[in-house]
Amino acid sequence: RCDVSDVIETPFRSFTTCDVHLLDGADHCVTVTDDPARATGVIVAFRGNLR
């Protein structure tokens, strides 16, 4: 599981229960991006305890 405290970059979108970060894996290193055109994946970082 990924918590919002695990990701220091500014989220692409924030919601009540989670933040969404975009990943760019086009180069040899995966990075967080704010460009949807470059995104190849996502991180969903949850807030609090979702049970």
Secondary structure, DSSP 8 states (H G I E B T S, - for coil): --BGGG--S--SEE-SSEEEEEEE-SSSS-EEES-TTT--EEEEEE-S---
